[in-house]
Amino acid sequence: MSETAGEEERLRRWRLVLGGDSDGTGHSLSGEDARMDRALAALYGGGVPAEGGRRGDLSASAPRAARWLGDIRRYFPAAVVRVMQKDAIERLDLARLLLEPETLRAVEPDVHLVATLMSLSKVLPEPAREAAREVVRTVVAELERRLAQRTRAAVRGAVDRAARAHRPRSAAEIDWDRTIRANLRHYLPDHGTVVPTRLVGYGRGRRAVQREVVLCLDQSGSMAASAVYAGVFGAVLASLPSLATSMVVFGAEVVDLTRLLHDPVELLLGAQLGGGTDIGRALAYCRRLIRRPADTVVVLISDLFDGGDRGETLREVAAMTAAGTRVIALLALSDEGAPCYDHDAAAALAALGVPAFACTPDAFPELMAAAVEGRDVARWAEAAVMRR
């Protein structure tokens, strides 16, 4: 590229960044560049913001919003489109326009959009409901493609390892192949035999459910992306015969969505983001679901900002852990990085032996494997942070 052409391209890019007229750069836009500039101006405004901030305009019109959504999908890569859609929802009340099927059909499906539709699920008119389902279905399918196989493989392996009895009570319960391999260092060459100092058994085998998992999900607005991932993971875990999985969501009220785990689309649209947050009440309900405490993992997904009685929350956690239940607090289940959370509540849980940390969706399969297998989850979390 010649020096002149390079300078022209630099001015073009600055003109698109700055918006407004061409006075600042001396560069005029035409053709596709001009259409791209209009799409940006509709969201971010046309130039240097006046006092009070720059603001775009979609004129509260579903057809215009649909055209704008189509334009940005044409001119920008998918990752940029998702950022612009999120900004439009926050800046221009695009959420209200998503009640129209014409707008919904024009969007780029992503996790944040699904979270917005979850918050609107109770007010979606029937014509828009099927379009919303299609958006959610597309995102769920992509997340399952990315995460389901790894989750199933990790958790199945953990259940198999956890089920092995180290103290078989009869010869019929001894897994001789694993026992021999576990004791090879005790081989006596003069006698041609292995002295088994540790017996490995078949355990209770595959005839019974080995573990219970209860996902307890905070529905406050700050947990929006976490709610989407939790719904998908809940459906994947529920598909494993070796687990009995429950899904409980809560705000001021507690709702058991276990019956919808077979259909993550309906599960997500059945949740309702926003409202209060009563963690203690939710955990009390979860404790009633537990049949075999020592074989159960409870995953509380919450930023721990509690609108209820924190004392009740801690009493419920203490009762669970005293019975042998493993409790984990995930401050976020998303790719968003370090969340805002209640540090005092996290410290109080840590004093009860309950680790509290954020987890990315890609790390969640390994986390569940560690929890199901009975490994030290706090140590696992520290190692996972070091690996990043």
C-alpha positions as CSV (number, residue, x, y, z in Angstrom):
1,M,0.0,0.0,0.0
2,S,1.4,3.4,-1.0
3,E,1.9,6.1,1.6
4,T,-0.9,8.2,0.0
5,A,-3.3,5.2,0.1
6,G,-2.3,4.4,3.6
7,E,-3.1,7.9,4.8
8,E,-6.4,7.8,3.0
9,E,-7.3,4.6,4.8
10,R,-6.3,6.0,8.1
11,L,-8.5,9.1,7.6
12,R,-11.4,6.8,6.5
13,R,-11.1,4.8,9.7
14,W,-11.0,8.0,11.9
15,R,-14.0,9.4,10.1
16,L,-16.0,6.2,10.9
17,V,-14.8,6.4,14.5
18,L,-15.6,10.1,15.0
19,G,-18.9,10.2,13.2
20,G,-20.6,13.5,12.4
21,D,-19.6,15.5,9.3
22,S,-16.2,15.4,7.6
23,D,-14.8,18.6,9.1
24,G,-12.7,16.8,11.6
25,T,-10.8,14.6,9.1
26,G,-11.4,16.2,5.8
27,H,-12.6,12.8,4.5
28,S,-16.1,12.3,3.0
29,L,-17.9,8.9,3.0
30,S,-19.8,7.4,0.2
31,G,-21.4,4.1,-0.8
32,E,-21.1,1.3,1.7
33,D,-19.0,3.5,4.1
34,A,-21.8,6.0,4.3
35,R,-24.4,3.3,5.0
36,M,-22.1,1.9,7.7
37,D,-21.8,5.3,9.2
38,R,-25.6,5.8,9.3
39,A,-25.9,2.4,11.2
40,L,-23.3,3.6,13.7
41,A,-25.0,7.0,14.1
42,A,-28.4,5.4,14.8
43,L,-26.9,3.8,17.9
44,Y,-24.1,6.1,19.0
45,G,-25.1,9.4,17.5
46,G,-23.6,11.3,14.7
47,G,-20.5,13.0,16.1
48,V,-18.8,14.5,19.2
49,P,-21.4,14.2,22.0
50,A,-22.9,17.3,23.4
51,E,-23.0,17.8,27.2
52,G,-25.1,15.0,28.7
53,G,-23.7,12.3,26.3
54,R,-24.2,11.2,22.7
55,R,-27.4,9.3,22.0
56,G,-28.7,7.5,18.8
57,D,-32.2,7.0,17.6
58,L,-34.1,4.1,16.2
59,S,-37.4,6.0,16.5
60,A,-39.1,3.3,18.6
61,S,-40.1,1.6,15.3
62,A,-40.0,-2.1,14.9
63,P,-39.6,-2.0,11.1
64,R,-36.8,0.6,11.4
65,A,-35.1,-1.4,14.2
66,A,-35.3,-4.6,12.0
67,R,-33.7,-2.8,9.1
68,W,-31.0,-1.4,11.4
69,L,-30.3,-4.9,12.8
70,G,-30.1,-6.2,9.2
71,D,-27.7,-3.5,8.3
72,I,-25.3,-4.1,11.1
73,R,-25.2,-7.8,10.4
74,R,-24.3,-6.9,6.8
75,Y,-21.5,-4.4,7.6
76,F,-19.9,-5.8,10.8
77,P,-18.6,-9.2,11.9
78,A,-20.8,-11.2,14.3
79,A,-18.7,-10.4,17.4
80,V,-19.2,-6.6,16.8
81,V,-22.9,-7.1,16.0
82,R,-23.4,-8.7,19.4
83,V,-21.7,-5.8,21.1
84,M,-23.8,-3.3,19.2
85,Q,-27.1,-5.2,20.0
86,K,-26.2,-5.2,23.7
87,D,-25.5,-1.4,23.5
88,A,-28.8,-0.9,21.7
89,I,-30.7,-2.7,24.4
90,E,-29.1,-0.6,27.1
91,R,-29.1,2.8,25.3
92,L,-32.2,2.8,23.1
93,D,-34.8,0.6,24.7
94,L,-34.4,-2.0,22.0
95,A,-35.7,-4.5,24.5
96,R,-39.2,-3.1,24.0
97,L,-38.9,-3.4,20.3
98,L,-37.9,-7.1,20.7
99,L,-41.6,-7.7,21.5
100,E,-42.2,-7.5,17.8
101,P,-41.5,-10.7,15.7
102,E,-40.1,-8.5,12.9
103,T,-37.3,-7.2,15.1
104,L,-36.6,-10.6,16.6
105,R,-36.1,-12.3,13.2
106,A,-33.4,-9.7,12.4
107,V,-31.2,-10.1,15.4
108,E,-27.9,-11.9,15.8
109,P,-28.6,-14.6,18.5
110,D,-26.3,-14.6,21.4
111,V,-26.2,-15.2,25.2
112,H,-27.0,-11.6,26.2
113,L,-30.0,-11.5,23.8
114,V,-31.3,-14.7,25.3
115,A,-31.0,-13.1,28.8
116,T,-33.0,-10.1,27.6
117,L,-35.7,-12.4,26.2
118,M,-35.8,-14.2,29.5
119,S,-36.5,-10.9,31.3
120,L,-39.3,-10.2,28.8
121,S,-40.8,-13.8,28.7
122,K,-43.9,-12.9,30.7
123,V,-44.9,-10.0,28.5
124,L,-44.0,-11.4,25.0
125,P,-47.1,-11.3,22.8
126,E,-48.0,-14.6,21.1
127,P,-46.8,-13.5,17.6
128,A,-43.3,-12.8,19.0
129,R,-43.1,-15.8,21.3
130,E,-42.3,-18.3,18.5
131,A,-39.7,-15.9,17.1
132,A,-38.2,-15.7,20.6
133,R,-38.1,-19.5,20.9
134,E,-36.2,-19.7,17.7
135,V,-33.6,-17.2,18.9
136,V,-33.2,-19.1,22.2
137,R,-33.1,-22.5,20.3
138,T,-30.3,-21.2,18.1
139,V,-28.2,-20.1,21.0
140,V,-28.9,-23.3,23.1
141,A,-27.9,-25.5,20.1
142,E,-24.6,-23.6,19.7
143,L,-23.8,-23.8,23.5
144,E,-24.7,-27.5,23.5
145,R,-22.4,-28.1,20.5
146,R,-19.6,-26.3,22.4
147,L,-20.0,-27.7,25.9
148,A,-22.3,-30.8,26.1
149,Q,-19.8,-33.5,25.0
150,R,-17.1,-32.3,27.3
151,T,-19.5,-32.1,30.2
152,R,-20.9,-35.5,29.8
153,A,-17.4,-37.1,29.4
154,A,-16.0,-35.3,32.5
155,V,-18.9,-36.1,34.8
156,R,-19.3,-39.7,33.6
157,G,-15.7,-40.4,34.4
158,A,-16.0,-38.7,37.8
159,V,-19.1,-40.7,38.7
160,D,-17.3,-44.0,37.7
161,R,-14.2,-43.1,39.8
162,A,-16.3,-42.0,42.8
163,A,-18.4,-45.1,42.7
164,R,-15.4,-47.5,43.2
165,A,-15.5,-48.9,46.8
166,H,-12.1,-49.0,48.4
167,R,-13.4,-51.4,51.1
168,P,-15.3,-54.2,49.3
169,R,-17.1,-56.4,51.8
170,S,-16.9,-59.7,49.8
171,A,-14.8,-61.3,47.1
172,A,-17.7,-60.7,44.6
173,E,-17.3,-56.9,45.1
174,I,-13.6,-56.9,44.3
175,D,-12.6,-55.5,40.9
176,W,-9.5,-57.7,40.5
177,D,-8.1,-55.9,37.4
178,R,-8.0,-52.5,39.2
179,T,-6.9,-54.1,42.4
180,I,-3.9,-55.7,40.8
181,R,-2.9,-52.6,38.9
182,A,-3.2,-50.5,42.1
183,N,-0.9,-52.9,43.9
184,L,1.8,-53.7,41.3
185,R,4.5,-52.0,43.5
186,H,3.9,-54.8,46.0
187,Y,4.8,-57.6,43.6
188,L,6.9,-60.3,45.1
189,P,9.1,-61.9,42.3
190,D,10.3,-64.8,44.5
191,H,6.7,-65.9,45.0
192,G,5.3,-64.7,41.7
193,T,2.4,-62.9,43.3
194,V,1.1,-59.4,44.2
195,V,0.3,-58.6,47.8
196,P,-2.9,-56.4,47.7
197,T,-2.6,-53.9,50.5
198,R,-5.6,-52.0,49.0
199,L,-8.7,-53.6,47.5
200,V,-10.6,-51.8,44.8
201,G,-14.2,-52.8,44.4
202,Y,-17.0,-52.3,41.9
203,G,-18.9,-50.2,44.5
204,R,-22.6,-50.0,44.0
205,G,-22.1,-50.3,40.3
206,R,-24.2,-48.9,37.6
207,R,-27.5,-50.1,38.9
208,A,-28.3,-47.0,41.0
209,V,-27.9,-43.2,40.6
210,Q,-24.6,-42.4,42.1
211,R,-24.9,-38.7,42.7
212,E,-27.5,-35.9,43.0
213,V,-26.9,-32.4,41.7
214,V,-29.0,-29.4,42.7
215,L,-28.5,-26.2,40.7
216,C,-29.8,-23.2,42.7
217,L,-29.9,-20.2,40.4
218,D,-30.2,-16.5,41.4
219,Q,-32.5,-14.7,38.9
220,S,-31.5,-11.2,39.7
221,G,-30.7,-9.1,36.6
222,S,-26.9,-9.1,37.3
223,M,-26.9,-12.9,36.8
224,A,-28.4,-12.8,33.3
225,A,-25.6,-14.4,31.4
226,S,-25.1,-17.0,34.2
227,A,-28.7,-17.9,34.0
228,V,-28.4,-18.8,30.3
229,Y,-25.4,-21.1,30.8
230,A,-26.9,-22.6,33.9
231,G,-30.0,-23.6,32.0
232,V,-28.0,-25.3,29.3
233,F,-25.7,-27.1,31.7
234,G,-28.7,-28.2,33.8
235,A,-30.2,-29.8,30.7
236,V,-26.9,-31.6,29.8
237,L,-26.5,-32.9,33.4
238,A,-30.1,-34.1,33.5
239,S,-29.4,-36.2,30.4
240,L,-26.9,-38.3,32.3
241,P,-28.6,-41.4,33.9
242,S,-25.9,-41.5,36.6
243,L,-27.1,-38.1,38.0
244,A,-30.3,-37.0,39.5
245,T,-30.4,-33.3,38.6
246,S,-32.7,-30.6,39.9
247,M,-33.0,-27.0,38.8
248,V,-34.3,-24.3,41.3
249,V,-34.5,-20.6,40.4
250,F,-35.2,-17.9,42.9
251,G,-35.7,-14.2,43.3
252,A,-38.1,-13.2,46.1
253,E,-40.0,-16.4,45.3
254,V,-38.6,-19.9,44.6
255,V,-39.6,-21.9,41.5
256,D,-38.6,-25.5,40.8
257,L,-38.0,-25.9,37.0
258,T,-36.7,-29.5,37.2
259,R,-39.6,-30.6,35.1
260,L,-38.3,-28.5,32.2
261,L,-34.8,-29.7,32.2
262,H,-35.5,-31.9,29.2
263,D,-36.2,-28.8,27.1
264,P,-33.7,-26.0,27.8
265,V,-35.5,-23.6,25.5
266,E,-38.7,-23.7,27.6
267,L,-36.6,-23.8,30.8
268,L,-34.9,-20.5,29.9
269,L,-38.2,-18.8,28.8
270,G,-39.8,-20.1,32.0
271,A,-37.3,-18.3,34.2
272,Q,-38.0,-14.7,35.1
273,L,-35.0,-12.4,35.6
274,G,-35.3,-9.5,38.1
275,G,-37.0,-9.1,41.4
276,G,-35.8,-9.7,44.9
277,T,-33.2,-12.2,46.1
278,D,-33.9,-14.5,49.1
279,I,-31.0,-17.0,49.1
280,G,-31.9,-18.6,52.5
281,R,-35.4,-19.4,51.3
282,A,-34.1,-21.0,48.1
283,L,-31.5,-23.1,50.0
284,A,-34.2,-24.3,52.4
285,Y,-36.2,-25.6,49.5
286,C,-33.1,-27.2,47.9
287,R,-32.3,-29.0,51.2
288,R,-35.8,-30.6,51.1
289,L,-35.0,-32.0,47.7
290,I,-31.9,-33.9,48.9
291,R,-32.4,-37.6,49.4
292,R,-28.8,-38.8,49.9
293,P,-26.8,-35.9,51.5
294,A,-23.4,-37.5,51.2
295,D,-23.9,-38.2,47.5
296,T,-25.2,-34.7,46.7
297,V,-23.6,-31.5,45.2
298,V,-25.5,-28.2,45.6
299,V,-24.2,-25.5,43.3
300,L,-25.5,-22.0,44.3
301,I,-25.1,-19.6,41.4
302,S,-25.4,-16.1,42.8
303,D,-23.5,-12.9,43.4
304,L,-24.6,-13.4,47.1
305,F,-26.3,-10.0,47.4
306,D,-29.0,-11.3,49.7
307,G,-32.4,-9.5,50.1
308,G,-33.4,-12.0,52.8
309,D,-32.0,-13.1,56.1
310,R,-28.3,-13.8,55.7
311,G,-28.4,-15.8,59.0
312,E,-30.9,-18.2,57.4
313,T,-28.7,-18.6,54.4
314,L,-25.7,-19.6,56.6
315,R,-27.9,-21.9,58.8
316,E,-29.1,-23.7,55.7
317,V,-25.5,-24.1,54.3
318,A,-24.3,-25.3,57.7
319,A,-27.0,-27.9,57.9
320,M,-26.2,-29.2,54.4
321,T,-22.5,-29.4,55.0
322,A,-23.0,-31.1,58.4
323,A,-25.0,-33.8,56.6
324,G,-22.2,-34.4,54.2
325,T,-23.6,-32.4,51.2
326,R,-21.0,-30.6,49.1
327,V,-22.0,-26.9,48.6
328,I,-20.3,-24.7,46.0
329,A,-21.0,-21.0,45.4
330,L,-20.4,-19.7,41.9
331,L,-20.3,-16.0,41.9
332,A,-20.8,-16.1,38.1
333,L,-21.0,-18.7,35.4
334,S,-20.1,-16.6,32.4
335,D,-17.2,-15.3,30.3
336,E,-17.6,-11.8,31.7
337,G,-14.7,-12.0,34.1
338,A,-14.5,-11.0,37.8
339,P,-18.1,-10.3,39.0
340,C,-19.4,-7.8,41.5
341,Y,-20.4,-9.7,44.6
342,D,-20.9,-9.5,48.3
343,H,-17.5,-10.1,49.8
344,D,-18.7,-10.4,53.4
345,A,-21.2,-13.2,52.4
346,A,-18.4,-15.0,50.4
347,A,-16.1,-14.8,53.5
348,A,-18.9,-16.2,55.7
349,L,-19.4,-19.1,53.3
350,A,-15.7,-19.7,53.2
351,A,-15.7,-20.0,57.0
352,L,-18.2,-22.8,56.6
353,G,-15.9,-24.6,54.2
354,V,-17.9,-23.5,51.1
355,P,-15.7,-22.1,48.3
356,A,-17.0,-19.1,46.4
357,F,-15.5,-18.1,43.0
358,A,-16.4,-17.3,39.5
359,C,-16.3,-20.0,36.8
360,T,-16.2,-19.8,33.0
361,P,-18.5,-22.1,31.0
362,D,-15.5,-23.8,29.5
363,A,-14.2,-24.7,33.0
364,F,-17.6,-25.8,34.4
365,P,-17.3,-29.5,33.2
366,E,-14.0,-30.0,35.0
367,L,-15.5,-28.2,38.1
368,M,-18.4,-30.6,38.2
369,A,-16.1,-33.6,37.7
370,A,-14.0,-32.5,40.7
371,A,-17.1,-31.9,42.9
372,V,-18.8,-35.2,42.0
373,E,-15.5,-37.1,42.5
374,G,-15.1,-35.6,46.0
375,R,-11.9,-33.6,45.2
376,D,-11.0,-30.4,47.0
377,V,-12.9,-27.8,44.9
378,A,-11.2,-24.8,46.5
379,R,-7.9,-26.2,45.5
380,W,-9.2,-27.0,42.0
381,A,-10.4,-23.4,41.7
382,E,-7.0,-22.0,42.7
383,A,-5.2,-24.3,40.2
384,A,-7.7,-23.2,37.5
385,V,-6.9,-19.5,38.2
386,M,-3.2,-20.3,37.9
387,R,-3.7,-22.0,34.6
388,R,-5.4,-19.0,33.2
